[in-house]
Amino acid sequence: MALVFPGIFFLFGMIGRLELTSNAYLLSFLVLAAIGYYIPNLILARIIEVRQRDLFENFPDAIDLMTICVEAG
């Protein structure tokens, strides 16, 4: 992702013939690379948080069901 975002920007910049200074291109590449580097970590952290909350909320119900099954034989 850190290479995809700047690559897409470069392609659209060449197709659209953007006239930016070299400093603006460099800044945009660095910002897009940083965004592409951190977005997967943020998405994964959010998925982990949701799954942990789901397990935490449903664990007592699972324990109750296992207890009932064990007592029933």
C-alpha positions as CSV (number, residue, x, y, z in Angstrom):
1,M,0.0,0.0,0.0
2,A,2.9,2.3,0.7
3,L,3.9,2.0,-3.0
4,V,0.4,1.7,-4.5
5,F,-0.9,5.2,-3.4
6,P,2.1,7.1,-4.7
7,G,2.1,5.0,-7.9
8,I,-1.6,5.8,-8.5
9,F,-0.9,9.5,-7.9
10,F,2.0,9.4,-10.3
11,L,-0.1,7.8,-13.0
12,F,-3.0,10.2,-12.6
13,G,-0.5,13.1,-12.4
14,M,1.1,12.1,-15.7
15,I,-2.3,11.4,-17.4
16,G,-3.8,14.6,-16.1
17,R,-0.6,16.6,-16.7
18,L,-0.5,18.1,-13.2
19,E,1.9,21.0,-13.1
20,L,3.3,20.8,-9.6
21,T,6.7,21.8,-8.3
22,S,9.2,19.1,-7.4
23,N,8.7,19.9,-3.8
24,A,4.9,19.5,-4.1
25,Y,5.4,16.1,-5.8
26,L,7.9,15.0,-3.2
27,L,5.6,16.1,-0.4
28,S,2.6,14.3,-1.9
29,F,4.6,11.1,-2.5
30,L,5.8,11.1,1.1
31,V,2.3,11.8,2.5
32,L,0.7,9.2,0.4
33,A,3.4,6.6,1.3
34,A,2.9,7.3,5.0
35,I,-0.9,6.9,4.6
36,G,-0.4,3.7,2.7
37,Y,2.0,2.4,5.4
38,Y,-0.3,3.1,8.3
39,I,-3.8,2.3,6.9
40,P,-3.4,-1.5,7.0
41,N,-2.3,-1.4,10.7
42,L,-5.3,0.8,11.6
43,I,-7.7,-1.5,9.8
44,L,-6.3,-4.6,11.4
45,A,-6.4,-3.0,14.8
46,R,-10.0,-2.2,14.3
47,I,-10.9,-5.7,13.2
48,I,-9.0,-7.1,16.3
49,E,-10.9,-4.8,18.6
50,V,-14.3,-5.8,17.2
51,R,-13.5,-9.5,17.4
52,Q,-12.2,-9.3,21.0
53,R,-15.3,-7.3,22.0
54,D,-17.5,-9.9,20.4
55,L,-15.7,-12.8,22.2
56,F,-15.8,-11.0,25.5
57,E,-19.6,-10.3,25.2
58,N,-20.5,-13.9,24.1
59,F,-18.1,-15.9,26.3
60,P,-20.5,-16.1,29.3
61,D,-23.3,-17.5,27.1
62,A,-20.9,-20.2,25.7
63,I,-19.9,-21.2,29.3
64,D,-23.6,-21.5,30.3
65,L,-24.3,-23.7,27.3
66,M,-21.3,-25.9,28.0
67,T,-22.4,-26.2,31.6
68,I,-25.9,-27.3,30.6
69,C,-24.6,-29.8,28.1
70,V,-22.2,-31.3,30.7
71,E,-24.9,-31.5,33.4
72,A,-27.3,-33.2,30.9
73,G,-24.8,-35.9,30.3
